[in-house]
């Protein structure tokens, strides 16, 4: 499970549906939630979590540096590949997000197709419903 700290910037609610906006390492993330604990309020610091299998990757090119106009993913984080551990079918990719790390599990075919290698700048894609609050901090 990938974990990283963020600050709650804004919460938009309609009936039981909530969209929570976070700021992490200068980048914005959003989480979709049906219920929120009362301790989850704007300004609070939290630890966010997501499963490595929920982190997709996109590799920018000279023709396309930004995917916000062509993908519905709310969370598009600029990260750097730290390591790639290649298996026969799957690869574990450790990504650097400032002082935090994320893990992505991709098929070996996807890693080959995207020509991913250590040090590459890529975009981590996480659907808003795949992000969760693991812990609310008092600081």
N, C-alpha and C positions, 0 to 999 in steps of 0.2 A: 504494500500500500504506500503510495507516494503521499508525503505530508509536507505542508509549507504554511508559513504564517502570513496572514493578511489582515487588513483593517476593513471593517464594514463601512462602506461609504454611504449607502442608501438602501432602503427597503421599500418596495412598492407592493401593496397588497390589494387584492380584490377578493372579497369573501374569504375562502380558505386558501387561495393561491397566492404565493409570495415569490417575488423575484428579488434576490439579494445581490447587490453589487459590491464587490470588494476591490481593494487596491493592494497589489503585491508586487514588490520590486518595480514600481512605476508602471505596472500594467494592470488593466482592468479585467476582472473575471465576474461572471454571473452564475448564480445558482438558482435553480427552480425548486421550490419546496411547497408541500401541501400544509405543513404545520411548522411553526417556529416556537421555540421556547421563549419565555418572556425575557430571558437574559440576552437574547440576540437583538442588539440595538445598534443604530448607527454610532460610529466612533469606537466601538469595542474591537479589540484584537482577538483573532481566532486562529485556530489551526485548521486548515482545510485538508481534505483527503480525497483521493480518487484511486481507483484500481488501475494498475499498469495496462490492463487489457482495454481500458476506456480511453487511453491516450493514443490518438492517431497522429501521424506526422505528415507535413507537407514541406517540400523543398522549394524555396524561392528560386527564381531564375532572373536573368536580366529582363525578360519580358514581363514577369509577374513577381513583384516583391510583396504584394498585399493580396490576401484572399478574402477580405471582408465583403467585397461586392459579388463574389461568386460562390461562397459557402455559407450555409446557415448556422454554422458553429458560432455561438456567442463568445466562446473562449478560444482565442487565437494568440498564444503566448510565444514570443520570440525567445528561443532557447538555443543552447549549443550542445552538440553531442560530445559527452565526456568519454564514454566507452561503448563498444558494441560487442556483446558476447553472443557469438553465432552458434546455434545448434543445427541439427539436421533439418528441422522443420520451422522452428521459431527462433527469434533473436530477442535478447533483452538489451534495450538501449537506455543508458543512463544519460539524462539530460541536465544541464546546468541552467538554473533560473536564479541568477544572482547568487545569493548565499545558500539557496536551496537546491535540491535535486528532485527530479521526477524520473519515473521509469516508464518506458513504453515497451509493450510486447507486440512485435510485428512478425508476420511470416517472413521466412528467409527470402521468399520471392519478392516481397515488397521492398526489403532492404536492398536487394540486387537491382530491382527495377528503378528505384530512386537513386541508386549509386551513393548510398549513405556511407560516410566515413567519419572517423574521429575528427573533431574540430569543426565540422560543418555547422553552419547557422541554419536552423530549421524552425518551423512553426509547429508547436504542439497544439493539437486540436482536442478540446474536451467539451462534450455536450453539457449543457447547464444542468441536466438531470443526473449526470454522473458525478457531480461535485457535491461533497457533503462537509458539514462542520463537525469536526472531531472533538474540538475543545474550545471553550470560551475562556479567555484570559482576563485577569483582573488588572493587568498593567495598562 
